[in-house]
Amino acid sequence: MEKIVILTGAGLSAESGLGTFRDEGGLWAQHRIEDVATPEGFQRNPRLVMDFYNARREQAAQAQLNAAHKALARLQKEFPGEVIIVTQNVDGLHEKAGSAVIHMHGALDGALCAACDHRWQAPLRMAPGDACPKCNAPAARPDIVWFGEIPYHMEEIAAHLAGCTLFVAIGTSGQVYPAAGFVQEALMHGAQTVEINLNATDVSGAFQTHLIGPASQEVTRWVENLLN
Ligand code: OAD
């Protein structure tokens, strides 16, 4: 049976109006990674970090799906084989489209207790010192994987990569590991590889096929071809 593993990144949601990280004017041009996306930054200035994710949570909640999210949901529903979607995105748009998805970098709508690891639905606005509903420690944080932390579900993802016949990366720059290394793992296990992006990336050389253009167009066309 055919098994497709799809890795998505910020480029998938760019046409929904959500900024990417490394494109010109992207999030990492406006904010320092060390300040807003590391455990140390959170320790130094929890207010700044909460405000950063509060703003992104609000923006994501208002964002509309684009054609690429919808096409991937359709593929997952109609493809006769298995379709696994692994996302680095924290915006929740895959779910809104009806896809089942593995969130390797966490999600904006999640809160995590730094004291007891309990997880719950994040309110639209989180504040430093918010109490954990389970252990009551004032230790709530966004359930987002920061730099220096280990991405979620890595064993499950490795098993999917080992068993896939096709690996597709969409809208991701290939600059952040371990996700950037997934293509190599898939190749090692004999999978075909496709990259869909506006332009070449740091890892383009590892892909056999390149579909260059906006995700809304390229993903939609690719899905239509696969289903026909
Ligand atoms: P990046 O911002 O690094 O890369 C976005 C990619 O999307 C680039 O390769 C763009 O060329 C491409 N792109 C932009 N618009 C597009 C469009 N309309 N159609 C197709 N492609 C488009 O974002 P990621 O690779 O997702 O991690 O970043 C990976 C991780 O780095 C993120 O999950 C985040 C960040 O730091 C954490 O916060 C832990």
Boltz pocket constraint, residues with backbone or C-beta under 6 A from the ligand:
constraints:
  - pocket:
      binder: B
      contacts: [[A, 8], [A, 9], [A, 10], [A, 11], [A, 12], [A, 14], [A, 15], [A, 20], [A, 21], [A, 22], [A, 23], [A, 26], [A, 37], [A, 88], [A, 89], [A, 105], [A, 145], [A, 146], [A, 147], [A, 170], [A, 171], [A, 172], [A, 173], [A, 174], [A, 175], [A, 176], [A, 196], [A, 197], [A, 198], [A, 199], [A, 200], [A, 201], [A, 213], [A, 214], [A, 215], [A, 216]]
      max_distance: 6.0
